[in-house]
Amino acid sequence: MKILLLTQYFPPEFGAAAARNSEHAKLWAEAGHEVEVCTGFPNYPSGVIPLEYRGRLYACESRDGYRVNRTWIFATPNRSVLKRGLASLSFCMSALLGGLLLCQRPDVIIASSGPFFAGPLGYLLSVLKRAPLVFEVRDILPQQAVDVGMIRNRFLIRVLQAIEEFLYRHAARVVTVAEASMQAIVARGFDASRFHVIENGVNEGLFKPGPSENELRLEHGWQGKFVVMYVGAHGVSQGLFTLLDAAAELREHTDVLFVFAGDGADKPALIAAADARGLANVKFLPLQPKDRMPELYAAADVCFVPLRKGEYFTINIPSKIFEIMACARPIILGAKGQARDIVERAGAGLCVEPEDSGDYAEAVRRLFHERASGSAMGEKGRAFVLEHFTRQKKAMRYLGILESVVSGKNT
């Protein structure tokens, strides 16, 4: 089977989309399928394209048994909504041309969205290359952007919703990353038989437990500290200022250190706020290479998974949950809905009210004083994720959906 995967985000970029798509492509190639990826030049979240890609319109590479075709993109830091929209649109336009000229005719096309314009790109290429489309919905757009206040223009919202609904009706299959996401879409009147759920998973060969007092702790002088850590995007969806409020409540507890690792639109404001409040118990780290992530999680005693309040966020499952579980670290989850259900079923941590700094602070205090309980939560989380959420299992189930599309059978 020849598979063409369209995605704006791909390694060396970080994040759930890049990890999901690259690991799926590798596993499908290992299963004997011909896989091509069409993506943009790496630049997320800094907006800086590496030197080897600058001044080029396209690049073709081999990676892990499959082909990667990269096309030009309007590179911009992850700061401005308008510029991010232009980046997505520029990728759609350049990848349409790149998909036609650089990629062979596939048996099936996967368009991984968001960003928003990956979906229209997939549809156009599916028509021009006469191949069925599988529309992968990682974020329900434009609804997510509306809920966090990124888009307010009613006319623009209606236009984007019309495009979104067109894609749901015309894709051969729609794949979501959470059951609640699928149910929310189907409830709007779409044919449930064409919808499937493939949750994110974890590469258990990479993400595994390690010693807490490791080189990273030594490098940053965290020896003897109780490290509570957030790793990931510093954006509007996470509500990270609440964690700063929790740090302020615990500022006299000198053994507790709050660490924020990653990058995103809110990071400069977070750093400025921590400095203005004199929070000596808060440290910021830059975005870390993927191969150092297990060491980063190992250096934490507890990991945060926060989301903002809002109906949309009850259907999200942050993929970092699975990485933290695989590394056997307890979670403090500030979310409701499916993410909370997973953490509670696994017994992998404590769940608090989203955007409630007092709840976060109290959860930190509890796990600080109940270290053995935290360790047990970490072990339960690892056992749960290895049973239910490995990338290998998810990729093979996804492959079954693709094969059904190509054969014309329903699953």
Helices and strands as residue ranges (DSSP letters): E 2-6, H 16-30, E 34-40, G 51-53, E 58-63, E 66-71, H 81-102, E 108-113, H 118-128, E 133-137, H 143-147, H 154-170, E 173-176, H 179-186, G 192-194, E 195-197, H 215-220, E 226-231, H 241-249, E 256-261, H 267-276, E 282-285, G 290-292, H 293-298, E 302-306, G 312-315, H 320-326, E 331-334, H 338-346, E 349-352, H 357-369, H 371-388, H 391-407
